[in-house]
Amino acid sequence: MFRFNKDIGLFTLDRGKDTCIYSTSFCRAHCYNNKMYNAFSKRMYGRDIKNEEFWQHASGEDIYNTLLYKRHSTDRIRLCSRGEPFIDASDVYRIGNWASYMINTKILIFTKAWRNDIIKELIELHLFKYSTLFIFASLDPDTLQYYGQLKESGWRVTFFGDDNFQHDNFIKCPKTWEHKKDYCNKCNYCFNRWNKDIHFKMH
């Protein structure tokens, strides 16, 4: 189900780390959720089961009404702060359905599913058209060489894994670089239609 992520200031709909089928070795080694699974394994996997059940069956109306029930702003949400939003084609169509219903809700998505050519093409074809979906290809040192190809295909990009990395088109995320908690609910670096890419500080 939805949980309010105090660290970023947004409600998030998560999936289990087992959904991260497009992750890189760097990503797996530096996942900030590793310590949570190590410390609270039973609780985390229990949440993953409930989250996945909701993910598989929720409609856009269900999600919108859940936010209203929790008395939270419906302006912005994130998919996912844990797990991968796009496992297969059904997730592409599912998120398109959610966006079609929640026409006034901005939905933030970071994904490594662009590494699958079929899923990448489906996202570009079916989801790039939604003005309320803010979809980023997630890069790390294992995949940075694909930056140019992704930009040619119209993607915005995030990078994590080297605090000394510099590139003219990347801007530093205020939340991670300046340690601004509860900040993603008001920051517009991700929630806009410019072409700047985002550099996250190592955690």
N, C-alpha and C positions, 0 to 999 in steps of 0.2 A: 504494500500500500504506500501511499504518499507519506513522506516524513519531512518535517521542517528541518532543513540543514542550517543551523545557526551560524556556521562558519561562513557560508556564502550569502545567507539571507534569502534563500529561495526554497520552495517546496520542490523535492526531487522524487522521481519515481525510479527506483533502482532495480537492478537485476543482479544475480549472483556472479561471482568471479568466474564461474565455469562457463559463462557466456562469452568470455573474452577470447574467442577462438581465433581472432586476427591479431592478437598481441605479439609483440616482439620479445626477444630474450631480455632486452634492456627494460622494457615495460614490466615484464614479470618480476624482474629482480628488484625494481624500484617502486613497485606498487605501494601506495600509502595505506592500502587496506590490508596488507600482509600482517601487520601487527595486530589489527582487529581480529582477523581470523585466527591468529595464533593464541590470542588472549581469551577470546570469547567464541570459540569454534562452534559449539552447539547452538548458541543464540544466533550467531550470524547465519548459519545454514538454515535455521528455522525461519528466519526472516526472509531468506532467499526463496524458500518454497512459497511462502505467502505472497511475496512480491511477484513471483513468476505467474502464479495463479491469477492475480489481478491483471498483470500485463497481458496475458493471453485472452482474457475475456472482457476487459473493460472497453467501453465505447467512449467516444469523445464526450458524450453527455454524462457518462459515469464519472469521468475525470473532472469535468467542470463542476458537477454537483458535489463531488468530494471536496474540492477546494472551497466551495461556498459553505459546506457543512463545517469545515475547519475554520471558517471565518477568516480566510486568508485572501489577499488580493489575487485575482485571477489574471493579472497583467503579465506575469512572467513565471515560467517554471523551467526546470532542467531535466533532461533525460540524457544520461544517467550520471549520478556522481559515483556509482559503482556498477560495473558491468557494461556490456556492449548493447547499444540500442538495436543494431541491425545484425541478426544472425543469418537470416535468409530473406527471400523475397517477401514473405508474409509480413515481416516487420516493416518493410518499406510501405506496403499498402496500408498497414495498420496505422502507422504514424501519419500517413496522408489522410486517413479517415479522421483521426483526431484533429488534425489541423483544419480540415474542412468544417468541423463542428465548432471548434474554439477559435472563431475568426478574429477575436480581439485579444487572444492570449499569445504572447511571444514565447516560443519554445526553443531553448538552447540545447544543442546537441554536439557533443564531441565524439568522433568515431574513428576507429581503425579499420572499419569494414571496407574502406576504399581500396584496401589491399586485395580484395576479391573483385576481379574485373566485372563480373556480372552484377554484383551488388552495387558497385560504383556507378555503372551505367544506369541501373534502375533508379538510384538516388538522383542522379542528374536529370533523368527523364521525367520522373514523377514528383519529386519533392522540391527541386530548385525553384519551381514556379510559385511556391507559397511564400508570400511576403512575411509571414509570421514565423517561418522556420529559419533558424540561424544555425546552419550546419557547418562544422569545421572538421577538416581532416587532421587528425592528430599525428604529429611526427615526433620522433626522438632520434638519437644519434644513429640508430640502425636503419632509419628510413629517410633521413634528411635529403638524400640524393634524388628523391622523387618530387622535391618541391616544385621545380620548374614544370614538370608534367601536370601536376595538380593545378597550378595556376593557369596553365593553358586550357584546362577543362572547366575553369570557372569556380574553383574551390577557394574558400578562405581556409587558412591553415593555423594550427597552433604548434608550438615547439616546446619541448621539455627535455632537459638532460644535460645542458651545458650553460652555466650562468655567464660564461664569457662569450657566448655566441653573439654575433652582431650581424645585422642585415638591415638595409635601409627601409624595407617594407614592414619590419616587425616593430611592434611597440610593446613595452613591458606592462604586464598585467598589474594594476595597482593593488589588487587584493593579495597577490602572492609576493610581490616585491616590496610593498609598503606595509604588509601585514594588516590590511584593513578588513577586519571581520564584518560580517553582515553587509557586504559592499556590493554584491552582484545584483541586488535588487534596485540599485540606483545608478550603477556604472553603465556607460553606453559604449564601451570599447567593443564588446561583442554584439550588443543589441543595436546594430545599425547596418546600413547598406553600403558603407565604404569598403575599400578593398584592403585595408590594413590587416596584417596578421598579428597573432598574439604570442608573446614569449612568456612562458611561465617560469618562475624561479624554482630551483630545486628545493624539495622539502626534506 
